[in-house]
Amino acid sequence: MDDDAPVETGPGSPAEPSVTGWRRLARPTRLPVLALVTYAVTQLVLLFWWVAFYPGLFSPDSLNYMWQSTTGNWNTHHPVTYTALVWLSLQLTNGVGALTLLQTVALAAGLAYAVTGLRRLGGPGWLWTAAAAILVALPPVGSFTLAVWKDVPFVICHVFLFGTVARLVALRRRTAGPDRPALPRGLFVALMVELTLLCLFRQNGFIVTAVLIVICVLVLRGMALRMIVAGVTAVTVALLTNWLLLPALGVRNTGSLVALETLFGDIAVGYADDPAAFPAADTAVMAQVAPLSHWRTSADCYSVDPTVWHPDFNRTIAAEHKSELVSIWVRLVQRSPGTVLGARFCRSSIAWQPASTGNVARNPNPWSVRTYVQRDPLFQASPARHAAYSAPLSQRAGDLAVQLNARTVTPEWLWWRGASWAYLAYLVVGLVAWRRRDRTVLALAGLTAGNQLSVLAINNMQGARYMFVPYVLGVVLLPLLLTARRPATPAPATPAPADAGDTTVESTTPDHPTGSGSPASTGSGQVG
């Protein structure tokens, strides 16, 4: 019997075997129970991390959100959506503990939503819950969730979106009735909202949205038009927010210098490789931004930071000459495309290379925030400087969390490189699609592919957080391997016998053939 099909009862319907324990979660009527159990278990684990790292973990970006929101210097250097959440937490609670607690609640709720969506594709309910619980128990995921980072809600949006895509796959593989819409209104609205938030929390969201929609249009053809409408609407709303709403609210546009940092890194690599190839006019512009010796010696294909965040690199002058620097980059691409492609491929190795490159940036730790504050004179003058600290609510929990994180530094390919989990996700989805002869399952790989391609396109350093989406989704997907070879189909109802006096109903289902020894005929209520 199809797990997603309504349970038929009454005359002319197959007898319904009774189930007990965790098997009850296999039935659609039990999916709310599965959601509640998954939420409760994952929230309990995440509360441990919250107590251990209270009120949160901080990076220099975290201090910038807090400085912006408390000094009136709102700008687009970071997504205003997350800066607004930081501001709200500071205004309501005078700290960020409420924000990080909300992040744990949202992740637990997202996992419950994703698990109930994936459960529609098969597999035992307890295993989906176990996968979610194991995920949040992993120290890299636990500490990541407590970071005051825009990447955290970005990942959480993906988890919710993953649940919606799973529901679309489950819906698409059913037999569609004449009155059933290709894409139900509720899922359409959820898809639109999730994609919009994806674009508002990180610029990568635009690329992820495009890749996901293309993949879904190809494999979920009955839903193509509404999928395209949802994607276009989400992108349009996000762009209008950035271009019209934020300036109207007084948010200062810091320009596109951050987006251009990868171009500056390419120029440094190209200049170090062949300085004589750069015309005098180009080097004259470069010299105004930074000494030519800096362009040459700072070149690092793994990260742009040594080039663009060094004291010798004048970011103000770079912003004034950004159009000329872009032209220098264009000429470099025309002159030496292999150099630029090589630099991009190297810089995006966090997206495709499971093996360690030796310089991956992990999650913040509890004690570094003091150093970050000392190095940030702007933040020292912020009214929020008192909120930047890490002090566990339970010292025992804090010590245990630090020990667990210390034990998961290596192997790097397992704990910190999302590329490993991306390839595992492709393997799982591909294998299940092949076993079922059902290409709609391939839609589950859309978010992983979108993130991998977005990092390949615009990455600027080896940050593990940039590939946390494939990490999280890869772990959650593992139970899919244990689903049936093919999704079962509901057994047709058996017509009533011609003899009205005969009340015996005999029918056959793929899993429970009725007869003298079957559960349906004996009424034993046991599942073999």
C-alpha positions in Angstrom: 0.0 0.0 0.0 1.3 3.5 -0.9 2.3 5.4 2.2 0.9 8.6 0.8 -2.4 7.2 -0.4 -5.5 7.7 1.7 -6.3 4.6 3.8 -9.5 3.1 2.4 -11.9 1.4 4.7 -15.3 -0.1 4.4 -16.9 -2.6 2.0 -15.0 -3.2 -1.1 -11.7 -2.0 0.3 -8.6 -4.0 1.3 -8.4 -4.7 5.0 -6.2 -2.3 6.8 -3.5 -4.0 8.9 -2.9 -2.5 12.2 0.6 -1.3 13.2 2.3 -0.4 16.4 5.1 1.7 17.7 7.3 3.6 15.2 5.5 1.9 12.3 2.5 4.1 13.0 4.6 7.0 11.8 4.6 5.5 8.3 0.9 6.4 7.8 0.0 9.9 6.5 -2.3 10.4 9.5 0.8 9.9 11.7 3.0 12.4 10.0 2.1 15.2 12.5 3.4 12.8 15.2 6.6 12.3 13.3 7.0 16.0 13.0 6.4 16.6 16.7 8.9 13.8 17.7 11.5 15.1 15.3 11.1 18.7 16.5 11.3 17.7 20.2 14.4 15.6 19.8 16.3 18.0 17.6 15.3 21.0 19.8 16.5 19.2 22.9 19.9 18.6 21.3 20.1 22.2 20.0 19.3 23.5 23.5 22.4 21.8 24.7 24.5 23.8 22.2 22.7 27.0 23.1 23.4 26.5 26.8 27.0 25.6 26.1 27.7 28.6 23.8 25.4 31.2 25.3 24.6 33.8 24.1 26.3 32.9 20.8 29.5 32.6 18.8 30.9 35.7 17.1 33.1 36.5 14.1 34.1 40.0 12.8 31.0 39.9 10.6 28.9 39.4 13.8 30.3 42.6 15.3 29.5 44.5 12.0 25.9 43.5 12.2 25.7 44.7 15.8 27.6 48.0 15.0 25.3 48.8 12.1 22.1 48.1 13.9 23.0 50.1 17.0 24.7 53.2 15.5 22.3 53.9 12.6 24.9 52.9 10.0 22.7 50.6 8.1 24.3 49.5 4.8 24.3 46.7 2.3 27.7 45.3 3.2 25.8 42.4 4.8 22.2 41.4 4.1 19.9 43.9 5.8 17.5 41.1 6.5 19.8 39.5 9.1 21.1 42.8 10.4 17.4 43.6 11.2 17.1 40.4 13.2 20.2 41.3 15.2 18.7 44.8 15.8 15.4 43.3 16.9 17.1 40.9 19.4 19.2 43.7 20.8 16.2 46.0 21.2 13.9 43.5 22.8 16.4 41.6 25.1 19.6 43.8 25.1 21.5 40.9 23.7 21.7 38.2 21.0 20.7 35.2 23.1 17.1 35.4 21.9 18.3 35.5 18.3 20.5 32.4 18.6 17.7 30.6 20.5 15.3 31.5 17.6 17.9 30.0 15.2 17.7 26.7 17.1 13.9 26.7 17.1 13.8 27.5 13.4 16.3 24.7 12.5 14.4 22.2 14.6 11.1 23.2 12.9 12.7 23.1 9.5 14.1 19.6 10.1 10.6 18.4 11.3 9.1 19.9 8.1 11.8 18.3 5.9 11.6 14.9 7.6 7.8 14.7 7.1 8.3 15.6 3.5 11.0 13.0 2.9 8.9 10.4 4.8 6.4 10.6 2.0 9.0 9.0 -0.3 9.3 6.0 2.0 11.6 4.7 4.7 10.9 4.1 8.4 9.8 7.2 10.3 12.2 6.5 13.2 15.2 6.5 10.8 14.3 10.0 9.4 14.1 11.3 13.0 17.4 9.6 13.9 19.1 11.3 10.9 17.9 14.7 12.0 19.0 14.1 15.6 22.4 12.9 14.5 22.8 16.0 12.3 22.2 18.5 15.1 24.4 16.5 17.5 27.4 16.9 15.2 29.7 19.5 16.8 30.3 21.4 13.5 26.5 21.8 13.0 25.8 22.6 16.6 28.4 25.3 16.9 27.4 26.7 13.4 23.8 27.1 14.5 24.8 29.2 17.5 26.9 31.6 15.4 25.7 35.2 14.8 26.0 34.7 11.0 23.8 35.4 8.1 24.7 31.9 6.8 22.6 30.3 9.6 19.2 31.5 8.4 20.4 30.9 4.8 20.9 27.2 5.7 17.6 27.1 7.6 15.8 28.4 4.6 17.3 25.6 2.6 16.1 23.0 5.1 12.5 24.3 4.8 12.8 24.5 1.0 14.1 20.9 1.0 10.9 19.8 2.7 8.8 21.6 0.1 10.8 20.0 -2.8 10.3 16.6 -1.2 6.6 17.2 -1.0 6.6 18.2 -4.7 8.4 15.0 -5.6 5.9 12.9 -3.6 3.0 14.7 -5.2 4.4 14.3 -8.7 4.8 10.6 -8.4 1.2 10.0 -7.4 -1.6 9.4 -9.9 -3.0 12.8 -10.4 -6.7 13.1 -10.4 -8.7 15.5 -12.7 -9.4 17.9 -9.9 -5.9 17.9 -8.4 -3.8 21.0 -9.3 -0.3 20.5 -10.8 1.1 22.5 -7.9 -1.2 23.1 -4.8 -1.6 26.6 -3.7 -0.1 26.0 -0.3 3.1 24.5 -1.7 3.3 27.2 -4.3 3.2 30.0 -1.7 5.7 28.1 0.5 8.0 27.7 -2.4 7.8 31.4 -3.2 8.4 32.6 0.3 11.4 30.2 0.8 13.0 31.3 -2.4 12.5 34.9 -1.6 14.2 34.6 1.8 17.0 32.6 0.2 17.8 35.6 -2.1 17.4 38.1 0.8 19.8 36.3 3.2 22.7 35.8 0.7 23.4 36.9 -2.8 24.2 33.2 -3.6 20.5 32.6 -3.3 19.8 34.0 -6.7 22.1 31.4 -8.3 20.6 28.6 -6.1 17.1 29.7 -7.1 17.9 29.6 -10.8 19.6 26.2 -10.7 16.8 24.6 -8.6 14.0 25.9 -10.8 15.8 24.7 -14.0 16.2 21.2 -12.5 12.7 21.0 -11.2 11.3 22.2 -14.5 13.2 19.4 -16.2 12.1 16.6 -13.9 8.8 17.8 -12.5 7.3 18.8 -15.9 3.7 18.9 -14.7 4.6 21.7 -12.4 6.9 23.6 -14.7 4.8 26.8 -15.2 4.1 27.4 -11.6 7.7 26.6 -10.6 8.9 29.2 -13.1 6.4 31.8 -11.7 7.5 31.1 -8.2 11.2 31.5 -9.0 10.7 34.7 -11.1 8.5 36.2 -8.4 11.0 35.4 -5.6 13.9 37.0 -7.6 11.8 40.0 -8.5 10.7 40.6 -4.9 14.3 40.3 -3.6 15.7 42.6 -6.3 13.0 45.3 -5.7 13.7 45.1 -2.0 17.4 45.7 -2.6 16.9 48.4 -5.3 13.9 50.3 -4.1 12.7 49.5 -0.6 16.1 49.6 1.2 17.2 52.9 -0.2 13.8 54.3 0.7 14.3 53.2 4.3 17.7 55.0 4.4 19.9 52.0 4.0 23.2 53.1 2.5 24.4 51.2 -0.6 28.1 50.4 0.0 28.5 49.6 -3.7 29.6 46.3 -5.2 33.1 46.3 -3.8 32.5 43.0 -1.9 31.2 41.4 -5.0 34.3 42.6 -6.9 36.8 41.1 -4.5 37.1 37.9 -6.5 38.0 40.0 -9.5 40.7 41.8 -7.6 42.0 38.4 -6.5 42.1 37.3 -10.1 44.1 40.4 -11.0 46.6 39.7 -8.3 47.1 36.1 -9.5 47.4 37.3 -13.1 49.9 40.0 -12.2 52.0 37.5 -10.1 52.0 35.1 -13.0 53.0 37.5 -15.7 53.5 41.2 -14.6 55.0 42.2 -18.0 51.6 41.4 -19.7 49.9 44.3 -17.9 50.0 47.6 -19.9 51.3 50.7 -18.2 47.9 52.2 -18.0 46.6 49.2 -16.1 49.5 49.1 -13.6 49.1 52.9 -13.0 45.5 52.3 -11.8 46.5 49.3 -9.8 49.3 51.3 -8.1 46.8 53.9 -6.9 44.9 51.1 -5.0 48.0 49.3 -3.7 51.7 49.0 -4.3 52.5 46.8 -7.3 54.6 44.7 -5.0 51.5 44.0 -2.9 49.6 42.9 -6.0 52.4 40.5 -6.8 53.2 39.0 -3.4 49.7 38.8 -2.0 48.4 36.6 -4.8 46.8 33.5 -3.3 44.5 31.4 -5.4 42.8 30.0 -2.3 41.6 33.3 -0.9 41.3 36.9 -1.8 41.7 38.1 1.8 45.5 38.6 1.7 45.0 41.0 -1.2 41.9 43.0 -0.4 42.1 43.1 3.4 45.7 44.0 3.8 46.6 47.5 5.1 48.4 48.2 1.8 45.1 47.8 -0.1 43.1 51.0 -0.1 39.5 49.9 -0.3 38.3 53.5 -0.6 40.4 54.2 -3.6 39.4 50.8 -5.0 35.8 51.7 -4.8 36.5 55.0 -6.6 38.3 53.2 -9.4 36.1 50.0 -9.5 35.0 50.5 -13.1 38.7 50.8 -14.3 39.6 47.7 -12.2 36.8 45.8 -13.8 38.1 46.8 -17.2 41.6 45.5 -16.2 40.0 42.2 -15.2 38.1 42.0 -18.5 41.3 42.5 -20.4 43.0 39.8 -18.3 40.3 37.4 -19.1 40.6 38.1 -22.8 44.4 37.9 -22.7 44.8 34.9 -20.3 41.5 33.1 -19.7 43.3 30.0 -18.4 44.8 32.0 -15.6 41.5 33.4 -14.4 39.8 30.0 -14.7 42.6 28.4 -12.8 42.3 31.0 -10.0 38.6 30.5 -9.8 38.8 26.7 -9.7 41.4 26.9 -7.0 39.5 29.4 -4.9 36.3 27.4 -5.1 38.0 24.1 -4.0 35.9 24.1 -0.9 32.9 23.4 -3.2 34.3 20.5 -5.2 37.4 19.1 -3.4 36.9 16.7 -0.5 40.6 16.6 0.3 42.0 19.2 2.7 43.7 22.3 1.3 45.1 23.1 4.7 43.4 26.5 5.1 39.7 26.0 5.7 38.0 28.5 7.9 35.9 26.8 10.5 33.2 28.1 12.9 33.9 30.8 15.5 35.1 29.7 19.0 34.0 31.1 22.4 37.2 32.9 23.2 38.1 34.7 20.0 35.4 37.4 20.4 37.6 39.3 22.8 40.3 39.6 20.2 37.8 40.6 17.5 36.5 43.4 19.7 40.0 44.7 20.5 40.8 44.9 16.8 37.6 46.7 15.9 37.6 50.4 17.0 34.2 51.1 15.4 32.6 48.3 17.5 34.3 49.5 20.7 32.2 52.7 20.4 29.0 50.8 19.7 26.2 50.7 22.4 26.1 46.9 21.8 29.7 46.2 22.8 28.4 44.7 26.1 26.5 42.0 24.1 29.6 40.5 22.4 30.7 37.8 24.7 30.4 34.0 25.2 29.7 32.6 28.6 28.0 29.2 29.0 24.9 29.0 31.1 26.4 25.7 32.3 30.1 25.4 32.7 29.9 21.6 32.4 28.0 21.9 29.1 30.4 24.5 27.8 33.5 22.4 28.6 31.9 19.4 27.0 31.0 21.3 23.8 34.5 22.7 23.5 35.9 19.1 23.9 33.5 17.8 21.3 34.5 20.5 18.8 38.2 19.8 19.5 37.7 16.2 18.5 36.1 17.0 15.2 38.8 19.0 13.6 40.0 16.0 11.6 39.3 14.3 9.3 38.6 17.5 7.5 36.9 15.8 4.5 34.2 14.4 6.9 33.6 17.2 9.4 34.2 20.4 7.4 34.1 19.9 3.7 30.6 20.1 2.2 31.9 18.7 -1.1 32.1 15.2 0.4 28.5 15.4 1.4 27.5 16.9 -1.9 28.9 13.9 -3.7 27.2 11.5 -1.3 23.9 13.3 -1.8 24.3 12.9 -5.6 25.0 9.2 -5.1 22.0 8.6 -2.9 19.6 10.5 -5.1 21.0 9.0 -8.3 20.8 5.5 -6.9 17.2 5.8 -5.6 16.1 7.4 -8.9 17.7 4.5 -10.8 16.2 1.8 -8.6 12.8 3.3 -8.9 13.1 4.3 -12.5 11.8 7.7 -11.4 13.6 10.8 -12.5 11.5 13.1 -10.3 13.7 12.0 -7.3 16.5 14.0 -9.0 14.9 17.2 -7.9 16.2 16.5 -4.4 19.7 17.2 -5.6 18.7 20.6 -6.9 19.6 22.6 -3.8 23.0 20.8 -3.4 23.8 21.5 -7.0 22.8 25.1 -6.8 25.0 25.7 -3.8 28.0 24.0 -5.3 27.7 26.0 -8.5 27.2 29.3 -6.7 30.4 28.7 -4.7 32.2 27.7 -7.9 31.1 31.0 -9.4 31.7 33.6 -6.7 33.7 32.2 -3.8 36.3 34.4 -2.2 37.9 32.1 0.5 37.9 28.6 1.9 35.0 29.0 4.4 33.4 25.8 5.5 30.1 27.7 6.1 29.8 28.3 2.4 29.1 24.6 1.9 27.0 23.9 5.0 23.9 23.4 2.9 25.2 20.3 1.1 26.6 19.1 4.5 23.2 19.4 6.2 21.1 18.0 3.3 23.6 15.2 2.7 23.2 13.9 6.3 19.4 14.2 6.2 19.1 12.3 2.9 20.8 9.1 4.0 17.7 7.2 5.1 16.4 7.5 1.5 18.8 4.6 0.7 16.5 2.3 2.7 13.3 3.2 0.8 11.5 0.7 -1.4 12.9 -0.1 -4.9 9.8 1.3 -6.4 7.1 3.4 -4.6 4.1 1.2 -4.0 0.8 2.1 -5.6 -2.6 1.8 -3.9 -4.4 -1.4 -4.6 -7.6 -1.0 -6.5 -10.8 -1.8 -4.6 -12.2 -5.2 -5.3 -15.8 -5.2 -6.5 -18.3 -6.7 -4.2 -19.3 -10.3 -5.1 -22.5 -10.8 -7.1 -24.1 -12.9 -4.3 -25.4 -10.3 -1.9 -25.5 -12.8 0.9 -21.7 -13.4 0.7 -20.0 -10.7 2.9 -16.5 -12.1 2.6 -14.1 -9.7 0.9 -11.1 -11.1 -0.8 -8.5 -8.8 -2.3 -4.8 -8.7 -3.0 -2.2 -6.0 -2.2 1.4 -6.1 -3.1 2.6 -6.5 0.5 -0.3 -8.4 2.1 -2.0 -11.1 -0.1 -5.2 -12.1 1.6 -6.2 -15.6 2.1 -6.5 -18.2 4.8 -3.1 -17.4 6.2 -2.9 -13.6 5.7 -3.4 -11.0 8.4 -6.2 -9.4 6.5 -8.3 -12.6 6.5 -7.4 -13.8 10.0 -7.8 -10.4 11.6 -4.7 -11.0 13.6 -3.6 -7.4 13.3 0.1 -8.3 12.9 2.4 -7.1 10.3 4.8 -9.6 8.9 
